Amino acid sequence: MKYFPVLVLLLIFSSCVQSKIFPIGPSRACFEPTDGVVLAPFQDIGFNEAVKLEGIIQEELKKAGFGNVETAPDLEYEMLAAGIKDVDDPDQFYRFFSELKRQWFIQVDIVGWKNEGGLAYEQEDLGRKGSDPYYVSPQISNSNVVKVRFIVWDTQQDVKVYEFESQTTASGLPIPSANDEDIYSLNLSSMSMVLQKSVRKGAIHLGKKMKCI
């Protein structure tokens, strides 16, 4: 029983996590520390998850020196006062930002999602492995993958100034088997964790990329 806590920790972290950035185009602008930045509402996810993700982006941009980052709900009162009833209406949307002097608008969309975590199993063909020089052991795929796309808009010019994707992959780790024939892989990462890591990676990249040097 004394090894049980260690075993639990090993199981919890039973995944190898990697995050990568894929620029879609060059950056054509930069943020000043006092610039007004607004995050678009996240689509197709729960309210609590959206709040976490917005908090992650605000946290990382603040670390990068951009403290004036707001979310759309933060501006609800000002939107109503300005007569903005529908942010999906382009005319209302850009008039709102123009009047309130928020120059930058960050849109973050989930564009890729693969949920294959858990325990995966394959069986080695020991007969072929010992006799066939071209034999390849079966590969286990039980990865959780999330790709998010960041788009930065200049609301004063109504143009896209930077776009990139942040992808996080949590791959399963091999676990011991009682024999040479059975192959197991365990991945206990959650899709929520992978999504948050992907958004954080993107926010860190954005904070570095958009600095005016």
Residue pairs with C-beta under 8 A, 6 or more apart in sequence:
11 186
11 188
12 188
13 188
14 172
14 173
14 175
14 186
14 187
14 188
14 189
15 117
15 144
15 170
15 171
15 172
15 173
15 187
15 188
15 189
16 170
16 171
16 172
16 173
17 168
17 169
17 170
17 171
17 189
17 194
17 197
18 168
18 169
18 171
19 166
19 167
19 168
19 169
19 197
19 198
19 201
20 166
20 167
20 201
21 164
21 165
21 166
21 201
21 202
21 205
22 164
22 165
22 166
22 167
23 163
23 164
24 149
24 163
24 164
24 165
25 162
25 163
26 162
27 161
27 162
27 209
27 210
28 159
28 161
28 162
29 152
29 154
29 161
29 162
29 210
30 210
30 211
30 212
30 213
31 37
31 66
31 104
31 210
31 211
31 212
32 212
33 65
33 66
33 67
33 68
34 68
35 66
35 68
35 103
35 104
36 68
36 70
36 100
36 101
36 102
36 103
36 104
37 61
37 66
37 68
37 69
37 70
37 102
37 103
37 104
37 105
37 106
38 69
38 70
38 71
38 72
38 75
38 97
38 102
38 104
38 105
38 106
39 54
39 57
39 58
39 69
39 70
39 71
39 72
39 106
39 108
40 72
40 105
40 106
40 107
40 108
41 50
41 71
41 72
41 73
42 49
42 50
42 53
42 54
42 108
42 110
43 109
43 110
44 110
45 53
45 110
45 195
49 192
49 195
52 196
53 108
53 195
53 196
53 199
54 71
56 196
56 199
56 200
56 203
57 69
57 106
57 108
57 199
57 203
57 206
58 69
58 71
59 203
60 200
60 203
60 204
60 206
60 207
61 69
61 203
61 206
61 207
62 69
63 207
64 204
64 206
64 207
64 208
64 210
64 211
65 207
65 211
66 207
66 210
70 102
72 87
75 100
75 102
78 100
79 87
79 96
82 95
82 96
82 99
82 100
83 92
84 92
84 93
84 95
84 96
85 92
86 92
87 93
87 96
94 155
94 158
97 103
97 105
97 155
97 156
98 155
98 156
102 155
103 154
103 155
103 156
104 152
104 153
104 154
104 155
105 152
105 153
105 155
106 150
106 151
106 152
106 153
106 206
107 150
107 151
107 152
107 153
108 148
108 149
108 150
108 151
108 199
108 202
109 148
109 149
109 151
110 146
110 147
110 148
110 195
111 147
111 148
111 149
111 165
112 145
112 146
112 147
112 167
113 145
113 146
113 147
113 191
114 143
114 144
114 145
114 146
115 144
115 191
116 141
116 142
116 143
116 144
116 187
117 142
117 143
117 144
117 170
117 172
117 187
117 188
117 189
117 190
117 191
118 142
118 186
118 187
118 188
119 142
119 184
119 185
119 186
119 187
120 140
120 141
120 142
120 172
120 184
120 185
120 186
120 187
121 140
121 182
121 183
121 184
121 185
122 138
122 139
122 140
122 183
123 138
123 181
123 182
123 183
124 137
124 138
124 180
124 181
124 182
124 183
125 135
126 180
126 181
128 135
129 135
129 137
137 183
138 183
140 172
140 174
140 183
140 184
140 185
142 171
142 172
142 185
142 186
142 187
143 169
143 170
143 171
143 172
143 187
144 169
144 170
144 187
144 189
144 190
144 191
144 194
145 167
145 168
145 169
145 170
145 194
146 167
146 168
146 191
146 194
146 195
146 198
147 165
147 166
147 167
147 168
147 198
148 165
148 166
148 167
148 195
148 198
148 199
148 202
149 163
149 164
149 165
150 162
150 163
150 164
150 165
150 166
150 202
150 206
151 160
151 162
151 163
152 160
152 161
152 162
152 163
152 206
152 210
153 159
153 160
153 161
154 160
154 161
162 206
162 209
162 210
164 202
164 205
164 206
164 209
165 202
166 198
166 199
166 201
166 202
166 205
167 198
168 194
168 195
168 197
168 198
168 201
169 194
170 187
170 189
170 193
170 194
171 187
172 185
172 186
172 187
173 185
173 186
173 187
174 183
174 184
174 185
175 184
175 185
175 186
176 184
177 183
177 184
